[in-house]
C-alpha cells in the first residue's frame, strides 16, 4: 500500500514505523482475503491504525539522524545491484575463457 506522509511527518519516521514487527503483526491480523496470495488490508483499517506520534521536535531530530542512514542504505543497495549485474555478466565469460584477465604488473 502506498503511504505518503502528511505535513509534519517525515518519510524516515513512517518507513521505520511500518517496519516494526508490532506494526507488521497488526497488519497481518487485519488482512482478509480468500488465500495467502490475495490477502489485503483494507485502506480504512490501515488508516485507522493507532501509532505513537512524538512531538514535532523529536520527529525533526529523528529525521535528521535517520534520513541520511536510509539514503546511504539505498545507495549501497543500488551499488550492490550494479555489482551483481556486472558479476553475472562477466563470470560466464571468464569461466568460458571468452574474456581473460592478465595479472597487473607493478
Phi, psi and omega per residue, in radians:
X1 nan 2.248 3.113
X2 -1.269 2.282 3.141
X3 -2.207 2.201 3.126
X4 -2.037 2.215 -3.105
X5 -1.201 2.508 3.046
X6 -1.342 2.938 3.098
X7 -0.982 2.373 -3.126
X8 1.653 -0.265 3.069
X9 -1.748 2.872 3.066
X10 -2.231 2.597 3.131
X11 -1.041 -0.597 -3.130
X12 -1.080 -0.762 3.141
X13 -1.159 -0.785 -3.133
X14 -1.103 -0.754 3.116
X15 -1.041 -0.858 -3.136
X16 -1.131 -0.622 3.135
X17 -1.080 -0.855 -3.079
X18 -1.323 -0.158 3.077
X19 -1.535 -0.185 -3.107
X20 -1.216 2.455 -3.109
X21 -1.009 -0.705 -3.136
X22 -1.096 -0.698 3.119
X23 -1.156 -0.777 3.134
X24 -1.065 -0.791 3.127
X25 -1.096 -0.661 3.089
X26 -1.085 -0.753 3.130
X27 -1.159 -0.648 3.099
X28 -1.083 -0.715 3.122
X29 -1.134 -0.554 -3.102
X30 -1.469 -0.234 -3.071
X31 -1.178 2.506 3.074
X32 -2.438 2.710 -3.138
X33 2.724 3.031 -3.031
X34 -1.499 -0.411 3.131
X35 -2.592 2.950 -3.128
X36 -1.003 -0.644 -3.099
X37 -1.325 -0.244 -3.123
X38 -1.992 0.257 3.121
X39 -1.248 2.293 3.135
X40 -2.438 2.644 3.007
X41 -1.740 2.254 3.134
X42 -1.164 2.409 -3.140
X43 -0.908 -0.691 3.127
X44 -1.104 -0.681 3.099
X45 -1.176 -0.698 3.121
X46 -1.103 -0.827 -3.108
X47 -1.214 -0.395 -3.142
X48 -1.468 -0.070 -3.127
X49 -1.128 2.251 3.136
X50 -1.461 2.336 3.124
X51 -2.345 2.761 3.075
X52 -1.370 2.265 3.126
X53 -2.075 1.757 3.124
X54 -1.140 2.879 3.095
X55 -1.109 2.764 -3.060
X56 -0.934 -0.746 -3.100
X57 -1.099 -0.636 3.116
X58 -1.219 -0.712 3.109
X59 -1.108 -0.687 3.124
X60 -1.117 -0.790 -3.141
X61 -1.140 -0.729 3.094
X62 -1.020 -0.846 -3.118
X63 -1.094 -0.729 -3.135
X64 -1.091 -0.538 -3.137
X65 -1.487 -0.798 -2.972
X66 -1.480 -0.636 -3.051
X67 -0.993 -0.822 3.108
X68 -1.051 -0.581 3.111
X69 -1.200 -0.692 3.102
X70 -1.154 -0.699 3.089
X71 -1.111 -0.729 3.111
X72 -1.112 -0.727 3.107
X73 -1.075 -0.767 3.127
X74 -1.130 -0.731 3.116
X75 -1.084 -0.752 3.123
X76 -1.126 -0.676 3.121
X77 -1.146 -0.722 3.102
X78 -1.129 -0.743 3.106
X79 -1.098 -0.710 3.106
X80 -1.089 -0.718 3.100
X81 -1.089 -0.737 3.129
X82 -1.119 -0.756 3.136
X83 -1.156 -0.655 3.103
X84 -1.141 -0.702 3.110
X85 -1.129 -0.721 3.104
X86 -1.124 -0.746 3.087
X87 -1.054 -0.820 -3.109
X88 -1.123 -0.503 3.105
X89 -1.343 -0.786 -3.030
X90 -1.435 -0.616 -3.025
X91 -0.988 -0.850 3.113
X92 -1.052 -0.643 3.138
X93 -1.183 -0.662 3.102
X94 -1.196 -0.767 -3.113
X95 -1.177 -0.590 -3.134
X96 -1.420 -0.223 -3.108
X97 1.532 0.004 3.118
X98 -1.063 -0.611 3.095
X99 -2.135 2.360 3.128
X100 -2.045 2.568 3.098
X101 -1.964 2.117 3.091
X102 -1.667 2.622 3.133
X103 -1.160 2.388 3.082
X104 -1.370 2.329 3.108
X105 -1.684 2.442 3.129
X106 -1.177 nan nan
